Amino acid sequence: HQDQDELQQHLKEVQQVLSRQHLVENLVHRQDMPRHDLVEGLVHKQHLAELRKKLDDLHSADIAYILEALPLDDRLQVWDLVKAERDGDILLEVSDAVRESLIENMGRAELVAAAEQLDADELADLAPDLPNEVLADVFRALPIEEREQLREAMSYPEGSVGALMDFEMVTVREDVALEVVLRYLRLFEELPDHTDQLFVVARDESLRGVLPLNVLLVNDPESEVAALMQVDALTLSPEDEADDAAQAFERYDLVSAPVVDSQGRLIGRVTVNAVLDYIREEAEAEQLAAAGLREEEDIFASVWDSVKNRWQWLAINLVTAFIASRVIGAFEGSIEKLVALAALMPIVAGI
Amino acid sequence: HQDQDELQQHLKEVQQVLSRQHLVENLVHRQDMPRHDLVEGLVHKQHLAELRKKLDDLHSADIAYILEALPLDDRLQVWDLVKAERDGDILLEVSDAVRESLIENMGRAELVAAAEQLDADELADLAPDLPNEVLADVFRALPIEEREQLREAMSYPEGSVGALMDFEMVTVREDVALEVVLRYLRLFEELPDHTDQLFVVARDESLRGVLPLNVLLVNDPESEVAALMQVDALTLSPEDEADDAAQAFERYDLVSAPVVDSQGRLIGRVTVNAVLDYIREEAEAEQLAAAGLREEEDIFASVWDSVKNRWQWLAINLVTAFIASRVIGAFEGSIEKLVALAALMPIVAGI
């Protein structure tokens, strides 16, 4: 975990190693040294080892940040050095444009391996960017339960609760003692991220209530789940709008909330980190839209891509200006008689 | 807990009771019925009882929402019906402008009572809006430890981590077994909201690490805290910028993070709900600023208040238009010769 300053520092160090590498390449080539292949290879290897070590110590989100800040060639060089088992996580973290550039340069086997490390809900987020044959391969390799989850997660439109939902819930029965729940939890290797409550379900998977970990921890282990669970907890439906869910999380200070279908069966949960990402993305999309940009823009994209993004706005702007000029042209006669009118035009436009 | 539709429904019901009340008042007064005071009094009491019952069932954040949506008279009537022990919570939830209107209409004793229910960090958020003598009364009534916390919380500028921080941490020592920690937690009535990890501190209050509840729950109760705690957790400093903290919460999917002073002593924590509120407020402030408004505006504020908020922007707009017109005026001679120039002006302005 790094704060903003440390992160900048890491980025600078990576850039330094890369620029030293470029420098050596140039020097060796220009001087036409004897056995320059050998020298270059050695130095290169040393630099790569240094970079790889640095990357191994960083959080996936930090590597994503560094990848976004590098120009394409350097980005791909760094991407090659990242451990294969972290590829999936990092692809989820980077922006859409950078993700495209990385996926374009990965082989099919590499992509399948990266996708297979992800949970069904994460895979659903990544799916639109993956080539179809990769998606098919991954789908075939999934266990049946996860296949169902993936199909479900992909069926909800963007901006719905279903698209924010994940499937990592810990469920318990209502007729057991807290002691039993505590022993059950010890069977887990680790609990899913953002588990602040367990979901109490009946045999038919219908949600009976929630048992916050806080309640589990402060109460007598002999008490029964049914006596302590909260039955009036907020539940979401997968068709709800993500905006409404975000407001509920903000209003009631939630960490997670269960998602139930129309029959009241528990099908997933939404966590505060998904909501936070959603709010941030919405805010950014609004700001970019105000400047005539789409989210997908990459700061290292070609000028041509930027022009494609913006020309419509520029064109509309120009067309309205021409219309205004035609209108003024129609009154040329009056303006000729009373030139002061021209001076008043910007005031009228300003209002 | 209510979702957005239910909340709208509650608001409508409250508005209906209020409008029925207004209707009865008008009818009774107009018809000049015998003993109309008695009839009016009875009906009024019935309406108030109905409203009070409805309000008692609602979450503080929902009452805040309803208060914001009502015009001033109705707002104060509803505010009088809210249970006194919830006043503090609700004052924290409403927008700045509505809070001002409520505080203006509360007595000193009422305000002191409301403020005394709050934690030090919440009190610090409310303090700028409280009259000085109320703040002094509350301050005198606080226990010494909380007085220190309040002074500390109020010393950090808005936009710093210190201003987001709260003081509700559960701390444990590193040389005890998980079993002991579990027994210690059972001594609590309840754990603070958003407790996803316990803070491991030494005798001098310096932070040694954090023990996530997930780790506490899945591991053998015989193991020692020292063996399981995470020592590389992200720590914040109260002087850090809130923006950086928000990015760290988003990047690393945190629920809470410890705040330490320059000597590494634990002084508080930041939770994801404070971060979420902060992000939302920032985004809203930006949008309002773009429309020439300040956050403090109340939709029921008088026209005069709105004018006060906006006249500067309007004035600047007008002044620039006048300047443009002077510039054009200076070239009146050229325009007289070639009127087509006037037609081109809006195109130039459009670019």
Interface residues (C-beta under 8 A of the other chain):
Chain A: H1 Q2 D3 Q4 H59 A61 D62 Y65 L182 L185 R186 F188 E189 E190 L191 D193 H194 T195 D196 L213 N214 V215 L217 V218 N219 D220 D232 A233 L234 L236 D240 D244 Q247 A248 F249 E250 R251 Y252 D253 V255 V272 N273 V275 L276 D277 I279 R280 A283 E286 Q287 A290 N317 L318 T320 A321 F322 A324 S325 R326 I328 G329 E332 I335 E336 V339 A340 A342 A343 L344 M345 P346 I347 A349 G350 I351
Chain B: H1 Q2 D3 Q4 H59 A61 D62 Y65 L182 L185 R186 F188 E189 E190 L191 D193 H194 T195 D196 L213 N214 V215 L217 V218 N219 D220 D232 A233 L234 L236 D240 D244 Q247 A248 F249 E250 R251 Y252 D253 V255 V272 N273 V275 L276 D277 I279 R280 A283 E286 Q287 A290 N317 L318 T320 A321 F322 A324 S325 R326 I328 G329 E332 I335 E336 V339 A340 A342 A343 L344 M345 P346 I347 A349 G350 I351
